[in-house]
């Protein structure tokens, strides 16, 4: 992660804006080379955000698609593609969705960066 991306991630998380932090520091590459924002991302979700092209691992993270995903989450909108985390979050159990875990980890990064003066 570049320093600019790290600062963007920690400042957004510190402001409690995004519904999920994963798109700012994570990508999932499966065994066939298919890349997604995370392992729970449903690329076939009706009404969801879809990439307009195939990306490789060098271009995916800074692609228009990922910028759209980040903008959507930063504006407090949960994409239809995130229904797995929405479902887990709706259950009355102690299970944590990938979304909740990402926010917990990003909070730790924000605290660490504040201590280090990043």
MDTraj code that builds the backbone (N, CA, C; nanometers):
import mdtraj as md
import numpy as np

residues = "UNK UNK UNK UNK UNK UNK UNK UNK UNK UNK UNK UNK UNK UNK UNK UNK UNK UNK UNK UNK UNK UNK UNK UNK UNK UNK UNK UNK UNK UNK UNK UNK UNK UNK UNK UNK UNK UNK UNK UNK UNK UNK UNK UNK UNK UNK UNK UNK UNK UNK UNK UNK UNK UNK UNK UNK UNK UNK UNK UNK UNK UNK UNK UNK UNK UNK UNK UNK UNK UNK UNK UNK UNK UNK UNK UNK UNK UNK UNK UNK UNK UNK UNK UNK UNK UNK UNK UNK UNK UNK UNK UNK UNK UNK UNK UNK UNK UNK UNK UNK UNK UNK UNK UNK UNK UNK UNK UNK UNK UNK UNK UNK UNK UNK UNK UNK UNK UNK".split()
xyz = np.array([
    [0.0844, -0.1166, 0.0000],
    [0.0000, 0.0000, 0.0000],
    [0.0894, 0.1236, 0.0000],
    [0.0550, 0.2200, -0.0842],
    [0.1319, 0.3429, -0.0886],
    [0.1002, 0.4279, 0.0330],
    [0.1878, 0.5234, 0.0608],
    [0.1652, 0.6121, 0.1750],
    [0.0365, 0.6919, 0.1568],
    [0.0102, 0.7378, 0.0344],
    [-0.1126, 0.8132, 0.0087],
    [-0.2366, 0.7289, 0.0362],
    [-0.2350, 0.6025, -0.0074],
    [-0.3494, 0.5136, 0.0131],
    [-0.3678, 0.4873, 0.1621],
    [-0.2560, 0.4718, 0.2360],
    [-0.2646, 0.4482, 0.3797],
    [-0.3261, 0.5686, 0.4503],
    [-0.2826, 0.6884, 0.4136],
    [-0.3367, 0.8093, 0.4745],
    [-0.4843, 0.8243, 0.4409],
    [-0.5221, 0.7960, 0.3156],
    [-0.6631, 0.8022, 0.2756],
    [-0.7454, 0.7041, 0.3587],
    [-0.6955, 0.5826, 0.3737],
    [-0.7667, 0.4796, 0.4493],
    [-0.7864, 0.5218, 0.5941],
    [-0.6792, 0.5654, 0.6588],
    [-0.6900, 0.5976, 0.8001],
    [-0.7757, 0.7213, 0.8236],
    [-0.7712, 0.8196, 0.7337],
    [-0.8531, 0.9391, 0.7542],
    [-1.0005, 0.9085, 0.7341],
    [-1.0339, 0.8248, 0.6379],
    [-1.1737, 0.7878, 0.6154],
    [-1.2256, 0.7078, 0.7337],
    [-1.1477, 0.6111, 0.7793],
    [-1.1921, 0.5276, 0.8912],
    [-1.2020, 0.6100, 1.0191],
    [-1.1115, 0.7015, 1.0395],
    [-1.1168, 0.7856, 1.1589],
    [-1.2443, 0.8694, 1.1612],
    [-1.2946, 0.9044, 1.0446],
    [-1.4193, 0.9820, 1.0360],
    [-1.5430, 0.8938, 1.0403],
    [-1.5267, 0.7618, 1.0511],
    [-1.6373, 0.6668, 1.0617],
    [-1.7320, 0.6692, 0.9418],
    [-1.6815, 0.7017, 0.8240],
    [-1.7690, 0.7108, 0.7087],
    [-1.7984, 0.5777, 0.6410],
    [-1.6998, 0.4946, 0.6109],
    [-1.7311, 0.3823, 0.5229],
    [-1.8092, 0.2730, 0.5940],
    [-1.8873, 0.2037, 0.5166],
    [-1.9565, 0.0868, 0.5702],
    [-1.8622, -0.0326, 0.5772],
    [-1.7550, -0.0295, 0.4994],
    [-1.6546, -0.1367, 0.4972],
    [-1.5209, -0.0738, 0.4608],
    [-1.4134, -0.1214, 0.5215],
    [-1.2806, -0.0673, 0.4938],
    [-1.1997, -0.1513, 0.3957],
    [-1.2445, -0.2732, 0.3666],
    [-1.1644, -0.3631, 0.2829],
    [-1.1210, -0.3038, 0.1483],
    [-1.2067, -0.2338, 0.0751],
    [-1.1630, -0.1836, -0.0559],
    [-1.0465, -0.0850, -0.0514],
    [-1.0129, -0.0339, 0.0663],
    [-0.9009, 0.0582, 0.0770],
    [-0.7675, -0.0122, 0.0990],
    [-0.7691, -0.1385, 0.1404],
    [-0.6409, -0.2055, 0.1653],
    [-0.6399, -0.3539, 0.1305],
    [-0.7355, -0.4020, 0.0544],
    [-0.7466, -0.5460, 0.0330],
    [-0.7989, -0.5760, -0.1073],
    [-0.7587, -0.6889, -0.1605],
    [-0.8211, -0.7455, -0.2797],
    [-0.8081, -0.8969, -0.2724],
    [-0.9032, -0.9682, -0.3284],
    [-0.9052, -1.1144, -0.3260],
    [-0.8733, -1.1649, -0.4655],
    [-0.7713, -1.2483, -0.4770],
    [-0.7363, -1.3125, -0.6037],
    [-0.7584, -1.4617, -0.5845],
    [-0.8493, -1.5202, -0.6646],
    [-0.8741, -1.6633, -0.6470],
    [-0.7772, -1.7461, -0.7307],
    [-0.7904, -1.8756, -0.7262],
    [-0.6952, -1.9653, -0.7919],
    [-0.6975, -1.9558, -0.9440],
    [-0.8038, -1.9011, -1.0013],
    [-0.8102, -1.8839, -1.1468],
    [-0.7600, -1.7465, -1.1897],
    [-0.7224, -1.6628, -1.0930],
    [-0.6739, -1.5290, -1.1233],
    [-0.7818, -1.4227, -1.1199],
    [-0.9058, -1.4619, -1.0947],
    [-1.0162, -1.3659, -1.0848],
    [-0.9947, -1.2784, -0.9614],
    [-1.0129, -1.1471, -0.9764],
    [-0.9890, -1.0530, -0.8683],
    [-1.1212, -0.9890, -0.8265],
    [-1.1408, -0.9789, -0.6949],
    [-1.2613, -0.9184, -0.6383],
    [-1.2192, -0.8300, -0.5208],
    [-1.3066, -0.7389, -0.4783],
    [-1.2733, -0.6557, -0.3623],
    [-1.2522, -0.7365, -0.2340],
    [-1.3242, -0.8479, -0.2194],
    [-1.3063, -0.9362, -0.1038],
    [-1.3659, -1.0718, -0.1370],
    [-1.3455, -1.1685, -0.0509],
    [-1.3940, -1.3036, -0.0798],
    [-1.5459, -1.3153, -0.0682],
    [-1.6103, -1.2213, 0.0009],
    [-1.7560, -1.2271, 0.0159],
    [-1.8295, -1.1508, -0.0954],
    [-1.7578, -1.0810, -0.1812],
    [-1.8168, -0.9989, -0.2883],
    [-1.8945, -1.0870, -0.3860],
    [-2.0219, -1.0561, -0.4057],
    [-2.1066, -1.1307, -0.4990],
    [-2.1122, -1.0553, -0.6315],
    [-2.0316, -1.0994, -0.7257],
    [-2.0235, -1.0279, -0.8536],
    [-2.1484, -1.0444, -0.9400],
    [-2.2355, -1.1386, -0.9052],
    [-2.3568, -1.1631, -0.9832],
    [-2.4811, -1.0984, -0.9204],
    [-2.4644, -1.0198, -0.8167],
    [-2.5787, -0.9595, -0.7467],
    [-2.6556, -0.8657, -0.8397],
    [-2.7868, -0.8866, -0.8522],
    [-2.8674, -0.7956, -0.9329],
    [-2.8618, -0.6534, -0.8771],
    [-2.8335, -0.5568, -0.9626],
    [-2.8254, -0.4179, -0.9197],
    [-2.6939, -0.3818, -0.8541],
    [-2.5988, -0.4736, -0.8553],
    [-2.4700, -0.4485, -0.7925],
    [-2.3753, -0.3715, -0.8829],
    [-2.2575, -0.3440, -0.8323],
    [-2.1531, -0.2750, -0.9074],
    [-2.0717, -0.3795, -0.9813],
    [-2.0582, -0.3631, -1.1107],
    [-1.9833, -0.4595, -1.1920],
    [-1.8681, -0.3895, -1.2632],
    [-1.7534, -0.4570, -1.2717],
    [-1.6425, -0.3971, -1.3479],
    [-1.6790, -0.3950, -1.4962],
    [-1.6348, -0.2913, -1.5656],
    [-1.6639, -0.2824, -1.7082],
    [-1.5563, -0.3475, -1.7941],
    [-1.4597, -0.4109, -1.7308],
    [-1.3547, -0.4819, -1.8027],
    [-1.2872, -0.5788, -1.7068],
    [-1.2019, -0.6633, -1.7604],
    [-1.1226, -0.7524, -1.6762],
    [-0.9940, -0.6801, -1.6381],
    [-0.9575, -0.6898, -1.5133],
    [-0.8373, -0.6251, -1.4637],
    [-0.7367, -0.7305, -1.4223],
    [-0.6094, -0.6939, -1.4289],
    [-0.5070, -0.7822, -1.3734],
    [-0.4691, -0.7283, -1.2356],
    [-0.3852, -0.8013, -1.1668],
    [-0.3533, -0.7633, -1.0291],
    [-0.2792, -0.6298, -1.0207],
    [-0.2175, -0.5864, -1.1298],
    [-0.1459, -0.4587, -1.1288],
    [-0.2387, -0.3385, -1.1463],
    [-0.3539, -0.3578, -1.2097],
    [-0.4426, -0.2447, -1.2393],
    [-0.5721, -0.2453, -1.1587],
    [-0.6053, -0.3553, -1.0937],
    [-0.7331, -0.3684, -1.0250],
    [-0.7507, -0.2681, -0.9110],
    [-0.6516, -0.2570, -0.8246],
    [-0.6659, -0.1790, -0.7023],
    [-0.6964, -0.0321, -0.7293],
    [-0.6370, 0.0252, -0.8343],
    [-0.6601, 0.1659, -0.8679],
    [-0.7521, 0.1827, -0.9885],
    [-0.8331, 0.0810, -1.0165],
    [-0.9241, 0.0850, -1.1318],
    [-1.0452, 0.1743, -1.1046],
    [-1.1135, 0.2149, -1.2116],
    [-1.2378, 0.2908, -1.1983],
    [-1.3395, 0.2116, -1.1163],
    [-1.3418, 0.0805, -1.1364],
    [-1.4329, -0.0069, -1.0628],
    [-1.4105, 0.0054, -0.9126],
    [-1.2849, -0.0062, -0.8685],
    [-1.2569, 0.0013, -0.7251],
    [-1.2820, 0.1411, -0.6700],
    [-1.2581, 0.2434, -0.7500],
    [-1.2900, 0.3794, -0.7055],
    [-1.4408, 0.3943, -0.6851],
    [-1.5196, 0.3334, -0.7728],
    [-1.6649, 0.3390, -0.7588],
    [-1.7101, 0.2638, -0.6331],
    [-1.6494, 0.1478, -0.6074],
    [-1.6818, 0.0711, -0.4859],
    [-1.6491, 0.1545, -0.3623],
    [-1.5297, 0.2144, -0.3592],
    [-1.4897, 0.2955, -0.2437],
    [-1.5814, 0.4162, -0.2258],
    [-1.6120, 0.4847, -0.3349],
    [-1.6995, 0.6024, -0.3263],
    [-1.8376, 0.5643, -0.2729],
    [-1.8901, 0.4523, -0.3203],
    [-2.0220, 0.4065, -0.2768],
    [-2.0230, 0.3795, -0.1270],
    [-1.9244, 0.3049, -0.0789],
    [-1.9167, 0.2729, 0.0637],
    [-1.8886, 0.3971, 0.1485],
    [-1.8028, 0.4857, 0.0990],
    [-1.7698, 0.6071, 0.1740],
    [-1.8906, 0.6994, 0.1879],
    [-1.9849, 0.6884, 0.0946],
    [-2.1071, 0.7686, 0.1005],
    [-2.2180, 0.6999, 0.1798],
    [-2.1837, 0.5893, 0.2459],
    [-2.2804, 0.5219, 0.3323],
    [-2.3798, 0.4335, 0.2596],
    [-2.3471, 0.3943, 0.1374],
    [-2.4354, 0.3077, 0.0584],
    [-2.3734, 0.1690, 0.0507],
    [-2.4507, 0.0671, 0.0879],
    [-2.4036, -0.0705, 0.0817],
    [-2.4401, -0.1282, -0.0547],
    [-2.3404, -0.1620, -0.1385],
    [-2.3715, -0.2212, -0.2688],
    [-2.4442, -0.3549, -0.2532],
    [-2.5264, -0.3880, -0.3496],
    [-2.5968, -0.5172, -0.3485],
    [-2.4979, -0.6332, -0.3444],
    [-2.3768, -0.6111, -0.3939],
    [-2.2729, -0.7148, -0.3957],
    [-2.2312, -0.7565, -0.2552],
    [-2.2646, -0.6771, -0.1566],
    [-2.2226, -0.7009, -0.0185],
    [-2.3281, -0.7735, 0.0638],
    [-2.4160, -0.8458, -0.0014],
    [-2.5277, -0.9071, 0.0709],
    [-2.4834, -1.0136, 0.1714],
    [-2.3696, -1.0789, 0.1506],
    [-2.3232, -1.1797, 0.2470],
    [-2.2929, -1.1147, 0.3813],
    [-2.2229, -1.0015, 0.3805],
    [-2.1932, -0.9323, 0.5060],
    [-2.3194, -0.8720, 0.5659],
    [-2.4056, -0.8192, 0.4825],
    [-2.5319, -0.7638, 0.5328],
    [-2.6123, -0.8713, 0.6038],
    [-2.6120, -0.9924, 0.5472],
    [-2.6856, -1.1035, 0.6083],
    [-2.6247, -1.1416, 0.7434],
    [-2.4942, -1.1600, 0.7481],
    [-2.4287, -1.1980, 0.8743],
    [-2.4519, -1.0899, 0.9795],
    [-2.4428, -0.9634, 0.9386],
    [-2.4643, -0.8535, 1.0329],
    [-2.6073, -0.8518, 1.0865],
    [-2.7018, -0.9014, 1.0090],
    [-2.8424, -0.8982, 1.0514],
    [-2.8776, -1.0089, 1.1508],
    [-2.7918, -1.1092, 1.1619],
    [-2.8180, -1.2200, 1.2536],
    [-2.7915, -1.1784, 1.3976],
    [-2.8652, -1.2318, 1.4880],
    [-2.8459, -1.2007, 1.6291],
    [-2.7523, -1.3036, 1.6914],
    [-2.6292, -1.3046, 1.6411],
    [-2.5273, -1.3975, 1.6901],
    [-2.3964, -1.3212, 1.7056],
    [-2.2972, -1.3862, 1.7619],
    [-2.1685, -1.3210, 1.7849],
    [-2.0761, -1.3255, 1.6638],
    [-2.1220, -1.3799, 1.5523],
    [-2.0378, -1.3877, 1.4329],
    [-2.0085, -1.2474, 1.3810],
    [-1.8890, -1.2285, 1.3311],
    [-1.8496, -1.1002, 1.2747],
    [-1.8366, -1.1160, 1.1231],
    [-1.8950, -1.0236, 1.0496],
    [-1.8824, -1.0258, 0.9042],
    [-1.7428, -0.9767, 0.8655],
    [-1.7040, -1.0025, 0.7409],
    [-1.5779, -0.9486, 0.6897],
    [-1.5793, -0.7960, 0.7001],
    [-1.6963, -0.7369, 0.6775],
    [-1.7127, -0.5920, 0.6858],
    [-1.6766, -0.5415, 0.8247],
    [-1.7315, -0.6031, 0.9277],
    [-1.7051, -0.5591, 1.0651],
    [-1.5587, -0.5814, 1.1033],
    [-1.5024, -0.6922, 1.0602],
    [-1.3613, -0.7194, 1.0888],
    [-1.2718, -0.6174, 1.0194],
    [-1.3088, -0.5774, 0.8957],
    [-1.2276, -0.4787, 0.8236],
    [-1.2281, -0.3445, 0.8963],
    [-1.3425, -0.3057, 0.9491],
    [-1.3503, -0.1795, 1.0219],
    [-1.2692, -0.1855, 1.1510],
    [-1.2727, -0.3013, 1.2183],
    [-1.1931, -0.3184, 1.3401],
    [-1.0438, -0.3065, 1.3088],
    [-0.9999, -0.3732, 1.2003],
    [-0.8585, -0.3676, 1.1625],
    [-0.8184, -0.2272, 1.1185],
    [-0.9048, -0.1605, 1.0448],
    [-0.8743, -0.0249, 0.9991],
    [-0.8670, 0.0722, 1.1160],
    [-0.9485, 0.0518, 1.2186],
    [-0.9406, 0.1351, 1.3387],
    [-0.8036, 0.1207, 1.4037],
    [-0.7534, -0.0028, 1.4090],
    [-0.6204, -0.0254, 1.4652],
    [-0.5150, 0.0468, 1.3829],
    [-0.5278, 0.0418, 1.2484],
    [-0.4331, 0.1128, 1.1619],
    [-0.4392, 0.2630, 1.1880],
    [-0.5583, 0.3170, 1.2079],
    [-0.5738, 0.4599, 1.2342],
    [-0.5064, 0.4987, 1.3647],
    [-0.5208, 0.4153, 1.4657],
    [-0.4578, 0.4426, 1.5945],
    [-0.3061, 0.4355, 1.5812],
    [-0.2571, 0.3352, 1.5126],
    [-0.1131, 0.3198, 1.4935],
    [-0.0572, 0.4390, 1.4169],
    [-0.1268, 0.4806, 1.3110],
    [-0.0761, 0.5933, 1.2312],
    [-0.0780, 0.7223, 1.3125],
    [-0.1779, 0.7392, 1.3992],
    [-0.1836, 0.8588, 1.4825],
    [-0.0665, 0.8602, 1.5816],
    [-0.0342, 0.7451, 1.6372],
    [0.0764, 0.7346, 1.7311],
    [0.2084, 0.7635, 1.6608],
    [0.2224, 0.7118, 1.5393],
    [0.3470, 0.7308, 1.4643],
    [0.3531, 0.8667, 1.3957],
    [0.2431, 0.9397, 1.3934],
    [0.2417, 1.0707, 1.3298],
    [0.2330, 1.0659, 1.1788],
    [0.1736, 0.9591, 1.1256],
    [0.1591, 0.9461, 0.9796],
    [0.0502, 1.0377, 0.9292],
])
top = md.Topology()
chain = top.add_chain()
for i, resn in enumerate(residues, 1):
    res = top.add_residue(resn, chain, resSeq=i)
    for name in ("N", "CA", "C"):
        top.add_atom(name, md.element.get_by_symbol(name[0]), res)
traj = md.Trajectory(xyz[None], top)
